[in-house]
Amino acid sequence: MSFNPKTVVILGAGIMGAQIAAAFASAGCNVSLLDLLGESSPNERSEKGLAQCRKASWPSFYRTGDLARVRCGNYRDDLAAISQADLVIEVVLERLDVKASVLEMIAPFLGPQTKVATNTSGILMASLEEVMPDSMKPHFIGGIHFFNPTRLPLLELIFTDHVSGEERTEIADFFRDRLGKEVVRAKDRPGFAGNRVGAYAMMLVMQALARGEFSIPELEVLTGPLVGRPKSGTFRTADVVGLPTMLNLTKYLYANLTDDRERDVFQPPAFLDALVAQNGAFSFKDRQKRVILSFDPSSGGYLPLTADNLGELPSVKSTPHPADRIAALMERTDRVGGFVTDFYLRFLNYCAWRVGEVADTPGDIDRALRAGFAWEVGPFELWNRLGFNKIAGLMRDHGLSLPQWVSTSTSVAIPIRRSGSNLMPPNPLGPDSATRYLGNGVLQFLLTGTGRTLSSDVIDGLHRALDQAMSDKYVGLVIGDGEGDTFCAGANLKQIGGAIRAGDFNGINGVLDRLQTVFDRLYSFEKPVVAALSGKALGGGAELLMAAPMVIAAPDSYVGLVEMGVGVIPAGCGTTHFAQRAAQQAGATTVADAGKVTPFLRDAFLRIAMGQVTTSAHQALDAGFFSPSSRIEMRPGNVLEASKAAVLEFAEGNYIPRAPRAPFLVPGANGRAVLEVGIEGFLAGGQITEYDAYLARRLAWAITGGDLSDAAVVSPQYLYALERQVFVELVKNPGTHQKMARFAKG
């Protein structure tokens, strides 16, 4: 077997089915999305499912063009497509009888090469094999558990016994390399791996709420970013998942885990049943009073509760690593320390007992929590950081028994890919930047400040890193570490705000000039430079990517010029970049071509004026944020490695650097007039404020060539100066000060 499906059939076009179809289409597969006959048209249900999938706030397609790979159909007319399919995934209602009926329906259509799987969050493969036709069993590979939404990186594979080891590896490799999934091979046990341990963690927190020890806002703080978990904490996460889903999962686990010594934790508290019955939520925003109201179990109502009674937290928050913050909280002797200690001892102990039952290795459980629940640190990585023997001893002191494998260990081997692991320590260039040697002649430049912003230190540091890279010791440079949720958040607004208050506008202009100079230098640097992108690259971070000769990007990367949101325009060559790109797209080289430029320039103008942020690296590449030679690295955790490999590949291939930015055509006053008509339309329609319109006019002035009355071919440096001029003009304006202040308040 060589598992590389090119043709896929998805059975069921609900929320999950349509998203899974999109995931395979984005991976280059041809997909048939089938469902029951519609009432008004045969394919109504599958077409509706696909339309809802496209409208999601987090689009399921990496590119809108991938939609063309999905064909909608129905069970009456299109089951014959199954005979030609390499893979069929059933994504129907989570009921054994419904799944059984669908599998029986498709059995006669299976081709000799067709593999069949089910997408389920809990139904056991053993149960499905008992009810499916015997003819299907050789085709059935087991469960493929996509998490909702399917752009989440975790994918659990639950194989049937007849799938060989080699086949399991090929299937896992496909989902890792083509769909970009963090693959966990889970056991055929209730809840599999992720939901089993994830639900246990959530229910421990809900028990604390039921006991009246803490309010919801307090527990959100103690189970949120403070400890390296999402800002949604426990209860807002439950609200997003859906309380009926949460209730059904916990009831299912409680009913089916009769041999679990911690089974009672999964028994839903009475308030969860009550909230589901009344279609309630744990928290909601009272828009009239402009407050968040949280459920209070003692009264059964909603109150404007706070998290003001947790004691001193600032010193804990300032600790960089979440494991160290957890350790500090566990040292406390108050109720906060008691809760944190009890939670982590019980949770880590529970995870230890699950090794071998829900997954083969501790690393699998860590990946499930990190990739499926967005925890910065998995339980066993945390255990190592807290001190393996210390935590094991505390568990014994608290009456928690340990599995044999823990009793004979002094640490846990966790094969987590982290860019800083097994690498030389970085060499600081200043407070916000550093370099590091990656080996094989490759130098790395790192943004190390809070938020990875472009402070003046980072600008100077990048100059120094390029100077270092010129040494014969190095063949090229990687920028960034390819990890985390932020590559670069843009300009350091705190630094800019200080300069504004001091009235140092010449200083701001000087910083912008140095920024443009280093980006210009980077653009045509004589050795290979690759930006390793993961997460957000906003404002100046996006401009850094535009300057990089090549970008290797994780698929879930978000890039945009968002400066207008804080009352300025892009002034790190970003306005110039898109003005030049518009001329190139139009094929305009002389003044006679000016009319061709304006439609492309209008698209660029709107992208900047509206602060549009791409929802995938694929979109960023198409939008022109990356050079055409850039690549998307689908394998999770592999961006840095792929970036280093790209530098070496270039270096070994007689690398020819890009030529410096060349002069290009701008349309002048006529082009500006076209953009201003659009601005007035937005203003008249109430879509923007007067100050937003003013900002847009200043952007239009700069991007079309300033005071030029006619179209002209200008140098990049000409537009760089306009960027700086408008930026400095705007930071003097009280309207921009207000925007920056609102942004700082969040």
C-alpha positions as a printed Julia matrix, in Angstrom:
746×3 Matrix{Float64}:
   0.0    0.0     0.0
   1.11   3.53   -0.78
  -1.36   5.9     0.86
  -1.61   9.03   -1.27
  -5.3    9.64   -2.0
  -5.98  11.85   -4.98
  -9.74  11.31   -5.12
 -11.77  11.55   -1.92
 -15.48  11.14   -1.16
 -16.96  12.75    1.95
 -20.3   11.38    3.12
 -22.22  14.01    5.06
 -22.1   17.75    4.37
 -22.75  19.09    7.84
 -20.38  21.39    9.7
 -17.61  18.8     9.94
 -18.13  17.1     6.59
 -17.88  20.33    4.59
 -14.79  21.41    6.52
 -13.11  18.04    5.94
 -13.9   18.31    2.23
 -12.22  21.73    2.27
  -9.16  20.33    4.05
  -8.62  17.66    1.38
  -9.28  20.12   -1.45
  -6.69  22.48    0.05
  -4.26  19.56   -0.02
  -4.8   19.18   -3.78
  -7.29  16.29   -3.73
 -10.41  16.08   -5.91
 -13.35  15.77   -3.55
 -16.97  14.67   -3.89
 -19.13  16.0    -1.05
 -22.33  13.94   -0.8
 -25.42  14.17    1.37
 -29.11  13.32    1.37
 -31.35  14.6    -1.42
 -32.39  18.2    -0.97
 -35.96  19.47   -1.07
 -35.56  22.22   -3.67
 -32.68  20.68   -5.64
 -30.86  17.32   -5.51
 -27.59  18.79   -4.2
 -29.11  21.42   -1.94
 -27.77  19.94    1.3
 -24.18  19.52    0.13
 -24.17  22.95   -1.54
 -25.54  24.56    1.62
 -22.93  22.83    3.76
 -20.13  24.01    1.5
 -21.49  27.58    1.49
 -21.59  27.67    5.3
 -18.05  26.33    5.41
 -16.86  29.16    3.15
 -18.49  31.83    5.33
 -16.82  30.69    8.55
 -14.79  33.31   10.44
 -11.8   30.96   10.16
 -12.1   29.81    6.51
 -11.65  26.1     5.94
 -10.04  26.65    2.53
  -6.49  27.94    2.46
  -7.26  29.51   -0.92
 -10.65  30.38   -2.39
  -9.52  28.72   -5.62
  -9.41  25.37   -3.83
 -13.21  25.41   -3.88
 -13.07  24.31   -7.53
 -11.78  20.9    -6.41
 -15.02  20.1    -4.54
 -18.0   18.65   -6.4
 -21.33  18.58   -4.6
 -23.62  15.58   -4.98
 -26.15  13.36   -3.25
 -26.62   9.77   -2.16
 -29.16   8.96   -4.88
 -27.22  10.11   -7.94
 -23.55  10.07   -7.04
 -22.6    6.98   -5.04
 -20.88   5.61   -8.14
 -18.08   8.12   -7.44
 -17.05   5.86   -4.56
 -15.82   3.15   -6.94
 -13.14   5.51   -8.28
 -12.24   7.03   -4.91
  -9.0    6.33   -3.08
 -10.54   7.31    0.25
 -14.08   7.57    1.58
 -14.76   9.26    4.92
 -18.14   8.96    6.58
 -18.99  12.14    8.55
 -22.61  11.62    9.55
 -24.48  11.89   12.85
 -22.6   10.59   15.91
 -24.89   7.6    16.34
 -23.82   4.03   15.78
 -27.04   3.06   13.98
 -26.81   6.01   11.56
 -23.16   5.32   10.75
 -23.94   1.62   10.28
 -26.7    2.39    7.78
 -24.42   4.65    5.72
 -21.63   2.07    5.65
 -24.09  -0.58    4.51
 -25.37   1.77    1.79
 -21.92   2.36    0.27
 -20.52  -1.18    0.6
 -21.62  -2.31   -2.92
 -19.84   0.66   -4.53
 -16.36   0.18   -3.11
 -13.55  -0.16   -5.64
 -10.68  -2.55   -4.97
  -8.41   0.38   -4.05
 -10.91   2.27   -1.9
 -10.1    2.83    1.76
 -12.89   3.73    4.17
 -12.71   5.69    7.43
 -15.08   7.3     9.87
 -14.78  10.73   11.4
 -15.91  10.46   15.0
 -15.05  12.04   18.3
 -15.98   9.02   20.37
 -17.62   6.02   18.7
 -15.31   3.05   19.02
 -13.92   1.26   15.97
 -14.67  -2.1    17.56
 -18.35  -1.13   17.77
 -18.41  -0.04   14.13
 -16.75  -3.23   12.92
 -19.43  -5.27   14.66
 -22.22  -3.63   12.64
 -20.58  -3.02    9.23
 -20.88  -5.48    6.32
 -18.13  -8.1     6.23
 -17.21  -7.0     2.7
 -16.23  -3.59    4.04
 -13.85  -4.71    6.77
 -10.79  -5.15    4.48
 -11.33  -1.56    3.26
 -11.87  -0.04    6.71
  -8.78   1.65    8.15
 -10.48   3.09   11.23
 -11.15   6.53   12.64
  -9.85   9.88   11.41
 -10.78  12.35   14.13
 -10.62  15.94   12.89
 -11.14  18.54   15.57
 -13.61  21.39   15.05
 -12.75  23.64   13.3
 -10.65  21.45   11.05
  -7.93  24.11   10.78
  -6.92  23.1    14.32
  -3.66  21.18   13.92
  -4.55  18.03   15.87
  -5.65  14.9    14.01
  -6.21  11.6    15.8
  -5.88   8.34   13.91
  -7.54   5.28   15.46
  -6.45   2.3    13.4
  -8.13  -1.07   13.19
  -6.04  -4.13   13.99
  -5.64  -5.27   10.39
  -3.83  -2.07    9.32
  -0.13  -2.92    9.22
   2.6   -0.89   10.82
   3.88   0.24    7.44
   0.4    1.34    6.39
  -0.07   3.25    9.63
   3.14   5.16    9.0
   2.16   6.0     5.41
  -1.28   7.24    6.48
   0.16   9.34    9.31
   2.8   10.79    6.97
   0.13  11.8     4.45
  -1.87  13.76    7.01
   1.28  15.36    8.4
   2.93  16.29    5.11
  -0.11  17.11    2.95
  -2.69  18.39    5.43
  -0.22  19.85    7.93
  -1.58  17.89   10.88
  -0.01  17.08   14.2
  -0.89  13.39   14.14
  -1.59  11.41   17.29
  -2.13   7.67   16.99
  -4.84   7.18   19.58
  -6.15   3.96   21.06
  -9.69   2.7    20.53
 -10.88   3.89   23.94
 -13.75   6.24   24.89
 -12.76   9.82   24.12
  -9.62   8.58   22.34
  -6.63  10.66   23.55
  -7.33  14.39   23.26
 -10.91  14.5    24.49
 -10.21  12.02   27.24
  -7.51  14.07   28.97
  -8.84  17.45   27.81
 -12.31  16.78   29.19
 -10.79  15.56   32.45
  -8.93  18.88   32.85
 -12.09  20.89   32.14
 -14.19  18.86   34.57
 -11.66  19.3    37.38
 -12.12  23.05   36.97
 -15.91  22.76   36.86
 -15.81  20.81   40.11
 -14.01  23.74   41.73
 -16.8   26.01   40.51
 -19.45  23.61   41.81
 -17.8   23.6    45.25
 -18.05  27.39   45.36
 -14.3   27.87   45.8
 -13.89  30.3    42.9
 -15.98  32.35   40.49
 -15.86  31.8    36.73
 -13.7   34.93   36.09
 -11.23  33.75   38.73
 -10.99  30.28   37.23
 -10.6   31.77   33.74
  -7.5   33.61   34.97
  -6.08  30.5    36.6
  -6.68  28.33   33.52
  -5.83  30.87   30.81
  -2.69  32.57   29.43
  -1.25  32.87   32.94
  -0.54  29.12   32.8
   0.15  28.89   29.06
  -3.37  28.09   27.91
  -5.73  29.99   25.55
  -7.25  33.29   26.67
 -10.67  31.63   26.49
  -9.74  29.7    29.63
 -12.07  26.84   30.56
 -15.56  28.28   30.49
 -15.42  30.43   27.38
 -13.86  27.44   25.63
 -16.86  25.36   26.73
 -19.21  28.08   25.44
 -17.45  28.06   22.05
 -17.46  24.27   21.82
 -21.12  24.29   22.84
 -22.47  23.25   26.22
 -24.65  20.47   24.7
 -21.5   19.0    23.1
 -19.63  19.28   26.39
 -22.5   17.68   28.31
 -22.88  14.81   25.84
 -19.14  14.11   25.9
 -18.91  13.98   29.69
 -22.03  11.83   29.98
 -20.63   9.46   27.39
 -17.3    9.22   29.21
 -18.97   8.71   32.57
 -21.17   5.94   31.18
 -18.39   4.11   29.36
 -15.37   4.48   31.63
 -16.51   2.03   34.28
 -12.91   0.89   34.86
 -11.49   4.42   35.31
 -10.63   5.16   38.94
 -11.34   8.86   38.24
 -14.68   8.16   36.59
 -16.64  10.41   38.97
 -14.81  13.48   37.65
 -16.71  13.05   34.38
 -20.13  13.13   36.07
 -21.53  16.48   34.89
 -22.37  18.97   37.64
 -26.05  19.77   37.99
 -25.56  23.32   36.72
 -24.26  22.04   33.35
 -27.47  20.07   32.82
 -29.5   23.12   33.83
 -27.64  25.49   31.5
 -28.1   23.14   28.55
 -31.81  22.78   29.34
 -32.27  26.55   29.22
 -29.95  27.03   26.23
 -27.62  29.06   28.43
 -23.93  29.8    28.54
 -21.31  30.31   31.23
 -20.74  33.95   30.29
 -22.2   36.57   27.99
 -21.84  40.28   27.36
 -24.61  42.62   28.46
 -24.29  45.11   25.61
 -26.5   47.73   27.25
 -24.53  47.78   30.5
 -21.27  46.95   28.68
 -20.25  44.32   31.22
 -19.52  40.6    31.11
 -22.01  38.6    33.13
 -20.91  35.21   34.46
 -22.99  32.31   35.72
 -23.07  31.97   39.51
 -23.98  28.43   40.64
 -24.95  29.56   44.15
 -27.72  31.82   42.87
 -28.39  30.2    39.51
 -28.17  33.65   37.9
 -25.68  35.86   36.1
 -23.58  38.44   37.91
 -20.86  40.96   36.94
 -18.23  38.94   38.76
 -14.51  39.79   38.76
 -11.15  38.15   39.34
  -9.92  40.79   41.77
  -9.48  38.47   44.75
  -6.64  36.27   43.55
  -3.9   38.05   45.41
  -0.66  39.33   43.91
  -0.13  38.12   40.32
   2.08  40.68   38.5
   5.34  39.06   39.56
   4.05  35.69   38.38
   2.92  37.14   35.05
   6.39  38.59   34.42
   7.96  35.11   34.46
   8.57  34.13   30.8
   7.9   30.37   30.82
   4.4   29.12   31.74
   5.85  26.17   33.67
   7.74  28.57   35.91
   4.55  30.57   36.47
   2.74  27.39   37.46
   5.58  26.52   39.84
   5.3   29.96   41.46
   1.54  29.54   41.91
   2.01  26.1    43.47
   4.35  27.62   46.07
   1.58  29.85   47.4
  -0.13  28.8    50.63
  -3.46  30.53   49.94
  -6.52  29.19   48.1
  -4.89  29.94   44.72
  -1.89  27.79   45.57
  -4.18  25.06   46.88
  -6.24  24.97   43.68
  -3.25  25.07   41.31
  -1.4   22.37   43.27
  -4.41  20.08   43.48
  -5.27  20.58   39.8
  -1.82  19.84   38.41
  -1.03  16.94   40.71
  -4.32  15.25   39.83
  -4.14  16.11   36.13
  -0.54  15.03   35.64
  -1.24  11.85   37.59
  -4.28  11.13   35.41
  -2.21  11.62   32.24
   0.44   9.24   33.6
  -2.15   6.49   34.01
  -3.42   7.06   30.45
  -0.07   6.24   28.81
  -0.58   2.91   27.1
  -4.35   3.15   27.42
  -5.26   6.12   25.19
  -1.92   6.53   23.39
   1.39   4.71   23.26
   3.68   7.44   24.55
   3.7   10.49   26.82
   4.66  12.54   23.75
   1.38  11.59   22.07
  -0.59  12.96   25.01
   1.5   16.14   25.05
   0.88  16.66   21.31
  -2.85  16.12   21.8
  -3.07  18.9    24.4
  -0.78  21.28   22.52
  -2.27  20.8    19.06
  -5.9   20.18   19.96
  -6.34  22.46   22.96
  -3.64  25.09   22.26
  -1.69  24.51   25.48
   1.79  26.01   25.26
   3.25  23.16   27.31
   2.04  19.57   27.37
   1.54  17.76   30.69
   4.71  15.67   30.58
   6.89  18.52   29.33
   5.47  20.51   32.25
   6.18  17.65   34.66
   9.82  17.57   33.57
  10.11  21.34   33.95
   8.59  21.29   37.46
  10.95  18.48   38.48
   9.96  14.92   37.69
  10.92  13.36   41.03
   9.62  16.36   42.99
   6.15  16.12   41.45
   6.07  12.32   41.78
   6.89  12.74   45.48
   4.15  15.33   45.95
   1.67  12.97   44.28
   2.55  10.25   46.79
   2.23  12.76   49.64
  -1.26  13.6    48.41
  -2.3    9.95   48.25
  -2.07   9.6    44.47
  -0.71   6.25   43.36
   1.65   6.07   40.4
   1.87   3.67   37.46
   4.9    1.41   37.33
   6.58   3.27   34.47
   6.67   6.48   36.54
   8.14   4.73   39.57
  11.09   3.54   37.48
  11.74   6.86   35.7
  13.56  10.07   36.53
  12.22  12.06   33.57
  10.01  11.64   30.53
  11.41  11.67   27.01
   9.15  14.04   25.06
  10.04  14.3    21.35
   8.51  17.78   20.99
   9.95  19.82   18.13
  10.97  23.21   19.51
  13.22  25.58   17.63
  15.31  26.33   20.71
  15.87  22.69   21.61
  19.37  21.28   21.07
  20.58  24.56   19.61
  23.32  26.87   20.74
  22.12  29.67   23.06
  21.46  32.97   21.27
  23.93  35.84   21.42
  22.12  39.08   22.35
  22.63  41.98   19.98
  20.66  44.21   22.34
  17.59  43.96   24.59
  15.22  42.96   21.76
  17.31  40.98   19.25
  19.89  38.22   19.02
  21.72  35.94   16.63
  22.4   32.23   16.87
  24.48  29.79   14.86
  22.34  27.0    13.39
  25.25  25.02   12.01
  26.36  24.34    8.43
  27.22  27.99    7.97
  23.69  29.29    8.64
  23.16  32.26   10.98
  19.82  32.99   12.65
  18.4   36.41   13.59
  15.81  36.48   16.39
  13.37  39.1    17.62
  13.36  38.55   21.38
  11.45  41.5    22.81
   7.9   41.45   24.17
   5.49  40.91   21.28
   8.46  40.62   18.93
   8.0   44.22   17.85
  10.24  46.33   15.64
  11.95  48.5    18.19
  14.94  50.66   17.25
  17.1   47.92   18.81
  15.68  45.34   16.4
  16.36  47.62   13.44
  19.97  48.11   14.52
  20.23  44.42   15.39
  19.12  43.38   11.9
  21.8   45.65   10.4
  24.39  43.97   12.64
  23.08  40.5    11.77
  23.46  41.27    8.06
  26.98  42.49    8.76
  27.73  39.19   10.54
  26.24  37.19    7.69
  28.72  38.8     5.31
  31.54  36.95    7.06
  33.08  34.01    5.19
  31.96  31.88    8.14
  28.34  32.09    7.0
  26.53  31.08    3.81
  23.24  32.75    4.65
  20.72  33.92    7.24
  17.4   32.73    8.69
  15.14  35.36   10.27
  12.81  34.1    13.01
  12.33  30.74   14.67
   9.27  29.45   12.78
   7.36  28.82   16.02
   4.67  30.34   18.15
   1.79  32.62   17.35
   3.79  35.77   16.54
   6.58  36.3    14.02
   6.55  40.08   14.42
   3.71  42.26   15.71
   4.91  45.39   13.92
   6.16  48.71   15.23
   6.93  49.17   18.91
   4.06  51.53   19.76
   5.36  52.09   23.28
   8.57  53.49   21.83
   6.7   55.58   19.26
   4.36  56.87   21.97
   7.32  57.99   24.05
   8.77  59.89   21.1
   5.39  61.54   20.43
   5.1   62.71   24.04
   8.63  64.06   23.87
   7.87  65.82   20.57
  10.8   64.0    18.94
   9.34  63.77   15.45
  12.75  64.07   13.83
  13.73  61.0    15.84
  10.7   59.1    14.51
  11.64  60.07   10.96
  15.18  58.87   11.61
  14.01  55.48   12.89
  11.8   55.07    9.81
  14.72  55.95    7.55
  16.89  53.3     9.25
  14.05  50.79    8.95
  13.64  51.44    5.22
  17.39  51.26    4.73
  17.74  47.87    6.41
  14.71  46.47    4.56
  16.14  47.75    1.28
  19.45  46.11    2.15
  17.68  42.87    3.03
  15.67  42.89   -0.23
  18.78  42.44   -2.4
  21.22  40.99    0.13
  24.02  39.15   -1.62
  23.67  35.95    0.41
  20.5   33.83    0.81
  18.09  35.09    3.46
  14.95  33.17    4.44
  12.24  34.34    6.86
  10.86  31.48    8.99
   7.22  32.46    9.49
   4.72  31.11   11.97
   1.71  32.97   13.33
   1.1   36.7    12.94
   3.2   39.12   10.91
   1.46  42.47   11.15
   2.4   45.97   10.06
   6.19  46.2    10.06
   6.31  42.42   10.46
   4.56  42.06    7.11
   6.98  44.58    5.6
   9.89  42.49    6.91
   8.48  39.51    5.0
   8.12  41.62    1.84
  11.79  42.52    2.09
  12.95  38.94    2.66
  14.21  37.23   -0.53
  12.31  34.09    0.5
   9.73  33.06    3.12
   9.11  29.57    4.46
   5.71  29.79    6.15
   3.55  27.58    8.32
   0.12  27.31    6.67
  -1.7   29.0     9.54
   0.12  32.32    9.22
  -1.65  35.67    9.29
  -0.16  38.61    7.42
  -1.44  42.13    6.98
  -0.64  45.85    6.93
  -2.73  47.04    9.85
  -1.13  50.45   10.46
  -4.31  52.37    9.54
  -5.93  50.87   12.64
  -3.55  52.91   14.8
  -3.77  56.03   12.65
  -0.67  55.81   10.43
   0.29  54.34    7.05
   2.87  51.61    6.31
   6.27  53.31    6.3
   8.68  50.36    6.24
   8.56  50.16    2.4
   5.09  48.51    2.53
   3.23  51.3     0.72
   6.01  51.39   -1.87
   5.98  47.6    -2.24
   2.32  47.47   -3.2
   2.55  50.56   -5.43
   5.39  48.89   -7.33
   3.56  45.57   -7.43
   0.5   47.25   -8.98
   2.67  48.64  -11.78
   4.22  45.22  -12.33
   0.81  43.48  -12.37
  -0.41  45.99  -14.95
   2.7   45.53  -17.07
   3.01  49.32  -17.02
   6.44  50.73  -17.87
   5.7   54.12  -19.48
   3.44  57.07  -18.71
   1.14  55.95  -21.5
   0.29  52.87  -19.42
  -0.94  54.88  -16.41
  -4.58  53.92  -16.86
  -3.69  50.24  -16.57
  -2.16  50.71  -13.12
  -5.14  52.19  -11.28
  -7.32  49.03  -10.98
  -4.42  47.08   -9.46
  -3.45  50.02   -7.27
  -7.03  50.28   -6.03
  -6.86  46.66   -4.81
  -3.59  47.38   -3.0
  -5.0   50.59   -1.53
  -8.06  48.79   -0.17
  -5.92  46.02    1.33
  -3.93  48.61    3.27
  -6.79  51.01    4.08
  -9.01  48.21    5.4
  -6.19  46.5     7.28
  -6.96  43.19    5.59
  -5.17  40.26    7.21
  -4.8   37.03    5.27
  -6.17  33.9     6.92
  -3.47  31.58    5.62
   0.05  31.63    4.28
  -1.36  30.54    0.92
  -3.42  33.75    0.75
  -0.42  35.83    1.83
   1.64  34.36   -1.0
  -1.11  35.08   -3.53
  -1.55  38.63   -2.18
   2.1   39.49   -2.77
   3.4   39.58    0.79
   6.05  36.96   -0.08
   8.44  36.66   -2.97
   7.32  34.17   -5.67
  10.05  31.71   -4.64
   8.55  31.36   -1.15
   7.08  28.07    0.08
   4.46  26.77    2.47
   5.82  24.19    4.94
   2.93  21.92    5.89
   4.8   19.7     8.34
   4.11  20.89   11.89
   7.14  22.22   13.73
   9.36  22.0    10.65
   9.49  25.63    9.5
  12.9   26.41   11.0
  14.43  23.2     9.66
  12.96  23.85    6.21
  14.2   27.46    6.3
  17.73  26.37    7.1
  17.54  23.77    4.31
  16.37  26.46    1.87
  19.35  28.69    2.75
  21.7   25.78    2.13
  19.92  24.86   -1.1
  20.34  28.42   -2.38
  23.93  28.66   -1.18
  24.9   25.46   -2.98
  23.24  26.54   -6.21
  25.3   29.61   -7.13
  22.79  31.98   -5.55
  21.97  35.08   -7.58
  20.57  37.84   -5.35
  17.61  39.94   -6.37
  18.38  43.22   -8.07
  17.56  46.31   -5.98
  14.05  47.69   -6.35
  13.77  49.39   -9.75
  11.91  52.6   -10.66
   8.21  52.11  -11.41
   5.14  53.94  -12.65
   2.71  55.77  -10.34
  -0.51  57.32  -11.7
  -0.32  60.72   -9.98
  -3.37  62.96   -9.49
  -5.68  61.04  -11.84
  -5.14  57.8    -9.96
  -5.55  59.57   -6.63
  -8.89  61.01   -7.78
 -10.2   57.5    -8.49
  -9.22  56.33   -5.0
 -10.75  59.42   -3.39
 -14.1   58.77   -5.08
 -14.16  55.41   -3.33
 -13.23  57.02   -0.02
 -16.13  59.47   -0.27
 -18.47  56.58   -1.04
 -17.42  54.73    2.11
 -17.81  57.94    4.13
 -21.25  58.75    2.72
 -22.38  55.21    3.48
 -21.36  55.53    7.12
 -18.78  52.76    6.77
 -15.88  54.91    7.97
 -15.44  57.95   10.2
 -14.27  61.39    9.13
 -10.81  60.68   10.52
 -10.66  57.29    8.79
 -11.44  59.13    5.55
  -8.67  61.62    6.27
  -6.21  58.76    6.85
  -7.31  57.09    3.62
  -6.79  60.31    1.65
  -3.25  60.62    3.01
  -2.56  57.0     2.04
  -4.0   57.66   -1.43
  -1.74  60.71   -1.76
   1.37  58.72   -0.88
   0.65  55.56   -2.88
  -0.14  57.45   -6.1
   2.99  59.62   -6.01
   2.28  62.58   -3.75
   1.88  65.97   -5.46
   2.57  64.63   -8.95
   0.0   66.14  -11.3
   0.61  63.5   -13.95
   1.75  59.9   -14.06
   5.48  59.42  -13.7
   8.16  56.79  -13.31
   9.66  57.28   -9.85
  12.38  55.67   -7.8
  11.52  53.55   -4.75
  13.36  56.12   -2.61
  10.92  58.78   -3.81
   7.99  56.82   -2.37
   9.96  55.89    0.76
  10.21  59.61    1.5
   6.44  60.03    1.02
   5.8   57.12    3.43
   7.92  58.81    6.09
   6.41  62.23    5.46
   2.84  61.04    5.9
   3.68  58.81    8.88
   5.35  61.7    10.77
   2.53  64.07    9.82
  -0.04  61.64   11.21
   1.7   60.94   14.52
   1.42  64.67   15.24
  -2.37  64.47   14.88
  -4.62  64.06   17.98
  -6.84  61.72   15.97
  -3.96  59.29   15.67
  -3.13  59.68   19.35
  -6.69  58.58   20.16
  -6.43  55.56   17.89
  -3.14  54.51   19.45
  -4.59  54.93   22.95
  -7.62  52.77   22.09
  -5.33  50.1    20.65
  -3.16  50.13   23.78
  -6.25  49.54   25.94
  -7.12  46.52   23.79
